[in-house]
Amino acid sequence: MNIVVLDGHTLNPGDLSWAELQALGSCEIHERTRPDQLHARAKYAEILLTNKVPLRSEQFAELPKLKYVGVTATGYNIVDVAAASARGIVVTNAPAYGTQSVAQMTFALLLELTQNVGLHSRRVREGAWTSSPDWCFWDRLLIELEGLTLGIVGFGRIGQAVARLGTAFGMRVQVATRTTPTDLPEGIHAVGIDELFRSSDVVTLHCPLTPETNKLVNVERLALMKPTAFLINTSRGQLVDETALAEALDQRRLAGAALDVLSVEPPGNGNPLLAAANCLLTPHIAWATRAARERLMRISVRNVSTFLSGRPENVVS
């Protein structure tokens, strides 16, 4: 089998090994692939691995040998699954590899919003502590998490992991889901989506992007939130109306926000959140710990292996 990896740098910037994948067949690994390079690189491929290189109907029409597409991510909207199925192409994804890493990042962002560790470290290096008349100082209000209400939108694997961390910090945890859960852990309560936005001190998003959740966080829902509340998004950028969020932050109708994902990545200079007040932005790294990427590599290689054996796993097509 001819295997081609279209954008391997994201998964493996050099600290992992491709050896197990290379053992499965003739293997070409490209760090990045532009759209105009796709045909030349993939025209003889029977197996393609992609992370963010789009594969639509028009691309499939130019790749007659293609039998399998492995998405090296959980989300697979980068691939036209219906078009792949129509051509008999198997598509797989890699579920659950980043659960703990994303939950960890959620709290890293929340702790930065509430404790301002990075800010105060910078102020010390700038000499503010050295010149302070007091033995300590703080530039922003420091906030304790215990007793605050954590609202989690979506209660899949990541939402559940975030709930466990919130409980460990002594937070009151409430969740809003598409279906009413019947087996919530003790101390965790289900509420309606608008009530969650209205009553939470922290709202964190862990739901998939669908037509129903596109711009879930909009002018109306932001208006429900407490002016002391925080919003966190480590899920999908399109869940948030970025203009509405920037306005809420700049007008101090919301205390702060932290986002690891944006609607367009990398963002253009015109993204309003780049200049919004008290808005932390990180470059889509919640999933990218080495441990998570090792799991992703193992799942991706196993997906190819099971496809070759005639028993494919994690099929989404």
N, C-alpha and C positions, 0 to 999 in steps of 0.2 A: 504493500500500500504506500502511496505517495502522501506524506503528511506535510502540511505547510502551516506554520504558525505566523499569523499576519502581524501581530503587535505584541511580541513577547516581553518587551521591556517593562510593561506595567506589572505583570506578574513576577517577572524575574529580571531585575536590573543588574544581576550579576552575582547575587549571593546565594542562589539556589542552583540546582543541577537539572539539566534537561535529559540526563542519561536514560531514565526509565522510558521517557517518550521516544527517544531515539532508538531504543531497542525494539520498538514495535514496527518499524518500517523505515523507508527512506524519508529523511526528515530535513526540511529546510526551515530555519528559524530566522525571522526578520524582527528587528527591534520595533520598527514602525512601518506602516504601509499607507501611503496616500491613495486616494481613490483612483488616480491615474496610473498607479502601479499595480493595482489589483489583478488585472487580467494577465499581465505578463508573469506575475508571481504564482498565480493560482490556476492557470489554464490546464495544467496536468495533474492538479491535486485531486485526490479522492477523499481526503480528510483535511478539513480546514479548522483551525482554532482561531477564534477572534475574541477580542475583548470589547473594542469600541469601533472596529472597522465595519461599516454597515454592509449587510448582505440582503439585497432586495431582489425582486423578481427579475429585473434587468440584469443583475449580476449573475443570477442562477442561469439565465439563458445563455450566458457566455462561458459557462463552466460545465460542459457536458459530462465530464468524468466524475463530478462531485457526488459523493454518496453520504457524507456525514459532515455536520458542522457542530463543533464543540464550543460553547460560549464559556469563556473563563471568567464567569461572574454568575451571580444569582439572577439578576434581571436579564432578560433576553429580548427586550424590545428592539435591540440593534439588528435583529434578524426578522425577516418577513416569514414567520412560521407557516402561514397558510400557503405561501408560494413554495416554500421548501417541501411541505407535505404533498402538494400537487405534483411535484417532480420526484417523489419518493425519497427525498433527502431527510435523513434522521437528524434532529436537532436536540442537543442536550444542554443542560445548564449545571451549575455547581451550587447546590443549596447548602445553607447552614454553616459554611466554613468560617464566616466572620462574626458569628453571634457575640462571642465574648468580647472581641475587639471593638465592635461597634458600641456595645453597652459601656465598655470602659471609656471610649471616647465621649459618649454622651455625658458621663459624669466628669470627665476632664473639662469639658466645655462649661458644665454647670458650676464646677468648683472655681473656674477662672472668673465666671460672672459674679460669683458670690464672695470669693476670697481675694480675687485680683492679685494672684501670685506673680504673674508675669509683669504686671504694671509696677508693683512694688519692688520687684527685683531691678527693673530698669531705673526706678527712682533712686534706689541705693547706689547703683553704678554712676548715676548722674551727680551724686554728691549730696542728695537731699537729706540723707540720714546723718552724714558727717556734719552738715551745717545746721541740723535741727537743734533747737534749744531743749528738747525733751529727749528722754531715753528711748522713745519710740514715736512713730508717727504713722498715720495712714491718710492716703489721698482720697479714698472712697469708702463709703459705708461697707462694713464687713458683715456678712449675713450668715447666720447659722441655719443649717438645713433641718435639724430636728424640729418636728412639729409643723413644718410646711407641708402643703398639699401638692403632690406630684401627680399631674394628669398625663396619662399615656394614651396616645391615639394609635390604636392597633395593638393587638395582644398576641402576636405570633411569638416565635422563638426569641427575637430581640426584645420585644416589648416585655416579655416575661423575665428576661435577664435584667433589664433595666428596673423592673418592679422589685426584684430581689435586692438589688443595690439600694434602691430607695428605702426599702424596709430596713436594711442594715443601717442606714443613716438616720433612722427614726422618723422618716417622712410618712405622712398619710398618703396612701396610694389609691388612685381611682383610674379607671380605664373606660375608654369608649371603643367599641368594636362594631363591625358590620352586623354580626349576629350576637345575640345575648348569650354570654358564656354561662354555663351551668355549674362549672367546677372551679371557680376562682379560689385561689389560696386564701387562707384565713387572713382577714384584715384588709383585703383588697376589694374594692367595690366597683360595680359597673354603673355608669351614669350615661345620660344622653350627651351627644357631642357638644351641644351648646352649653349645657350645664357644666361640662368639663372645662370649657374655655372660661366660663363665668367664675367658677369657684376655685380654680387651681392657682397656686403660686408659681408653678413651673409647668409649662405644657411642652411635651416632647413628642415628636412625630416618628412613628414606626409602622406606617401603613404603606401598602404598595401604591404606585401611581396608576390610576384608572380614570376613565372619563368622569366618574363621580368624585374622585379625590383631587382632580386637577384644580389648583387654587383653592384648596380646602381652607387655607388660612387667607381670608380676604378682608375687605373693609369691615363687613358686618361682624365677623368673628373677632377681629382685633378690637372692635368697639366693646365687645363683651368682657375683655380681659381686664384684670385689675391694673392700675397704673404702676403697681409695684411688682408685677409679674414678669417672668422671663419666658422666652420662646426658644426652643432648641430644635434643629432639624438635622438629622444625620441620615435621612431616608432618601428622598428625591427632591430636587430643587423645585420642580414644577408644582409641588404641593403648596407653595407659598406665592402669593401675589407680592412680588418684591417691591413694587412701587408703594403699595399700601403699607407694607411693613416699614419701609424707610420713612414714610410720612409719620407713622405712629411713633417711631423712635425719635425722630427729630422734634416732634411736638410734645415729647415726654408723656405720651399716653401709654407708653410701655417702658418698663425699666431697662430692658436690654434683650438682646437676642444673640444666639450663637448658631452659625450654620456651617456645616461641612460640605454642603451641596448647594448648587445654584442652578437656575433654569438653563443657562448656557455656560458650558465649561470648556476651556477657561473663560472667565467673564470678560466681556468687552469693557472698555473704559467708561461706557455709559451706564453700567449697572448701578442703580441708586444706592445699593447697600454698601458699595465701596466707600462711601463718604457718610453713611448714616451714623447717628450718635449711638455710642455704646453697643456697637455691633461687631462681634467677633466672627471672622471668616477664616476657615482653614480649607486647604486645597484638596478636598475629597480624599482624605487619608484615614477615615475611621476604620476602613476594612483592611488597611495595608500593613499591619504589624507582620513581622517575619513569621510568627506562629500561624497567623491566618493565611499568609501566602503559601506556607508549606502545606497546610491543609488543602488549599485551593489547587496546588500542583498535584497532590495525591489524587484528589477527586477528578481532576481533569484528565490525568493519565488513566485512571481506572475507567472513566467514561469511554475513552478510546479503546481500551483493552476489552471491555465488555461488549462494545459494538463489534469489534473484530471477532469475538467469540460467538456472535449471534444472539447475545442476551443483553441488549443495551439497557443501561440504567439512566435514571434522571432524564428521561425523554420528555420533551415539551412540545414536540411536533405531532 
